[in-house]
Structure formats: C-alpha cells, structure tokens
Amino acid sequence: MQELKLDVLAGEFVFLEGPRWHEGRLWLSDMWGYAVFALDADGKREQIAEVPQRPSGLAFLPDGRRIVVSMADRKLLEIGAGGRVSEFVDLSAHVSADINDCVVDEAGAIYVGNFGYDLIGGAEPAPASLLRVTPDGQVREVAGDLSFPNGTVITPDGRTLICAETFGNCLTAFDRAADGSLSNRREWAALGERTPDGICLDAAGGIWVASFMTDEFVRVTEGGAVTHRAACAGRRAVACNLGGADGHTLFALTYEGHIEEMGNGARNARVEVCRVEDGASGSP
C-alpha cells in the first residue's frame, strides 16, 4: 500500500460535501454553510448559490442544467443564472429522511440516496432506498434495503453502478440496464471498520473512498484490496473527487470536529489535495 501526503488547498468552510470537477473548477457544497462554491486550481473561491436547507450532492446534466441536492426539504434544486435556485423535483413523498449524495448518468438521470432515518436527531438506524430521477422529473425507486447509501459512481460503459453503504462498511455494485434500472446486487468491496462516505472512480477502475470514522482516504479495487492511502489524522474524511488540469489531483474534503458539532457554524472544514497515479474517469 502506498502512502500519500495531503496538502491544504483552501480552508474556512463549515462542512463540505459533494465535490465535482466541472469546467476547470472544483464545485462543492458547504452543507452547514448553506451555500454552493466553485474553487479554481489555486483555491480561490466563488459563491455560486445559497441553499438554505443544506446542499449536498451536485449533478451537471448533459443539457447544461446544474442540480444540487437540498437535504432537509428533500428536493433537487436547479441553480440558474445569477445563483437563483428553483425546484427541479420534490422527493419528499418518496423518502422518510434527508436526501444525500447523487450521481448523474449519461442520459441526465440522477440517482439520489437518503439517510433512511433521522441521523442528526439520534433515531434508530433504518434501511434506505436509492431513487432515479429523469431529466423531466419522473421518480422511481431502483434499489432498497441499503445501509445509509452515500457516494455513488457509474462506470464509463454505463453498465455498473457502485454505491457506498456507509454503515454497511462496504461498496455495493449493481448492473444497470438501458432504462437505468438496477439488478444483480453484490458486494464490490468489503471495507472492514472503514465507513465509506463520498467516493470517486478513477480511470483504472479503482475507487477512492473517504472513510469518515477512520480519518483516511483510501483507493480500493474490486474485492477490497487497498492500494493507496492518504491519512488525515484528527480530521474526518468526508468526500473526494479527481480533477485538475490533467485529472490527477485528488481533492479531499476534511472536517475537524464531531458529528454533533457540524451545525454550530465553526469553520473547521478544508479542501486538501495530493497527486495520484491514475486520473479521473468523470464519475461522480
């Protein structure tokens, strides 16, 4: 296993999620700062939009629309010109808890996970579902009985979707049909004590995993072998994405604090970076 060192690119955020490399910048959600930002390669930030109900996953549709998960009101919002947000689709009738991360497929459909229970309020864990939302707003459940579905990727051929089950301590794969439906559920990688949060796929087929509870980012191959590790001791590993001019920069989102402190407004979140061997595949 190769050890990598993280360097700080930008700080002074509250709690970051949903990193996406798009049009030469890193887009991300400050969940508890209630805003979406874009950062250039030097870490200079621009606030793109305000999202009062906590932004999370981001999706860029083939037709140019920019979509953000609005967690607490369980909606997908479209970010328009000047940062104006409008409702894209309301998912509240389809879920029983906050919605979370997402990934977009080649047709512009968005797969969205949810908590399954009131994590922040301390409720007992419950299984959750994965929804698929088409560009025209049609919603259907495509997988159920998931243990906190979180970061999700789709392979370049579109045939496989892989989802992080945070409290299942694993990555779970599905076959994807032409209509976007999922089947043949199977374990892609067992992660032991690691708790996968955000994930991203590289061009060699490995998956970078942010392990929230073990304070590390690890690159995993199918079957569970760990090939690379970037530790962030004392800071939670929240999410990651590959990007940069050549696709070989790992953007790692970290948070210094505890779950119950996330909403107190303290600016303890950072974007950290390191160089990696295998570049971006474009998912999520």
HELIX and SHEET records of a PDB file:
HELIX    1   1 ALA A   81  GLY A   83  5                                   3    
HELIX    2   2 THR A  166  GLY A  168  5                                   3    
HELIX    3   3 ILE A  259  ASN A  264  5                                   6    
SHEET    1   A 5 GLN A   2  LEU A   4  0                                        
SHEET    2   A 5 VAL A 226  ALA A 231  1                                        
SHEET    3   A 5 GLU A 216  VAL A 220 -1                                        
SHEET    4   A 5 ILE A 207  SER A 211 -1                                        
SHEET    5   A 5 PRO A 196  LEU A 201 -1                                        
SHEET    1   B 4 ASP A   7  PHE A  13  0                                        
SHEET    2   B 4 ALA A 269  ARG A 275 -1                                        
SHEET    3   B 4 THR A 249  TYR A 255 -1                                        
SHEET    4   B 4 ARG A 236  GLY A 243 -1                                        
SHEET    1   C 4 LEU A  16  HIS A  22  0                                        
SHEET    2   C 4 ARG A  25  ASP A  30 -1                                        
SHEET    3   C 4 ALA A  35  LEU A  39 -1                                        
SHEET    4   C 4 ARG A  45  GLU A  50 -1                                        
SHEET    1   D 4 PRO A  55  PHE A  60  0                                        
SHEET    2   D 4 ARG A  66  SER A  70 -1                                        
SHEET    3   D 4 LYS A  75  ILE A  79 -1                                        
SHEET    4   D 4 VAL A  85  ASP A  90 -1                                        
SHEET    1   E 4 ILE A  99  VAL A 104  0                                        
SHEET    2   E 4 ILE A 110  ASN A 114 -1                                        
SHEET    3   E 4 ALA A 128  VAL A 133 -1                                        
SHEET    4   E 4 VAL A 139  LEU A 146 -1                                        
SHEET    1   F 4 PRO A 149  ILE A 154  0                                        
SHEET    2   F 4 THR A 160  GLU A 165 -1                                        
SHEET    3   F 4 CYS A 170  ARG A 176 -1                                        
SHEET    4   F 4 LEU A 182  ALA A 190 -1                                        
END                                                                             
